Amino acid sequence: MKLLQTLRTLFAALACFGSASAAHAGVNIVATTPDLGALATSVGGTSVTVTTLARATEDPHFVDARPSFLRVLNKADLLIEGGADLEEGWLLPLVKNARNAKILPGAPGRFSASESAGITLSGVPHTVDHSQDHVHPSGNPHFLLSPSNAAHVALALAERLAQLDTANAAAYRARAAQFRDVVGKRLADWQRRLTPWRGASIVTYHHSFNYFLETFHFKLADTIEPKPGIEPSASHLVSLIGRMKSGGVKLIIAEPNRPTRTCERVAAESGAKLLRLPLMPGGVAGTDDYLAFIEHNVAAVEAALK
């Protein structure tokens, strides 16, 4: 109800702007999250303008609607979303009220990264019911923590941009191919650097880093959350700490916005090191670029495990 009231207020404000888009150069892109925005910038270059809705430090599942959202969505030529229910709780009502047919589901100006790039999602539940709370029926939506998946998205995005802006089609495809090639080279180096700890067991707060752990051949031992979106009880933490001790877990990875006291307690009582890693580019200074973001996380894990 609160969200609907907010959207009514924002929709009224939007009327002041009119429905016509302001003049702009190239394709006007709106990305739901910073990782998608970073890929759009890499592929689009100077032929696009990119606006990102979620902040890098926000939980992408729960993004607060702001007055600027309806205005930028109204003017978008292309809306890029992660899909796989990542933005399920906040994007749909915004798009409905943005008065922009270009970005409606199924329109050429709507790009779902998980669907358009043919990403194979992990963690698809066998059944979904209310007891599973924040479980995503389509699978884990944090697939851009895998550089290989990011390369697939870049290539698919280039094709969509080529469709929307034929004059720059060759440039979009060339930049996406270059991104794919650089990712391939960097990935080989990143995996080499983390090889000494291959198979190490790691605990995360949420199932955010599953694709990152899979890419670098770590084992997800457990999560601090008993279920996605559910805060851990005292009894759950006691049980988790016991399992971590018996399993020899030496590292906990959590996003900066996860509860500090809980994470520090688990680290202190289990003897594991707590590492705060950004979930998306821009989460820490100097990581606005996708490759710089992955480099930061690899270097941080490397340093923590040494």
Order of alpha helices (4+ residues) and beta strands (2+ residues): alpha-beta-alpha-beta-alpha-beta-alpha-beta-alpha-alpha-alpha-beta-alpha-beta-alpha-beta-alpha-beta-alpha
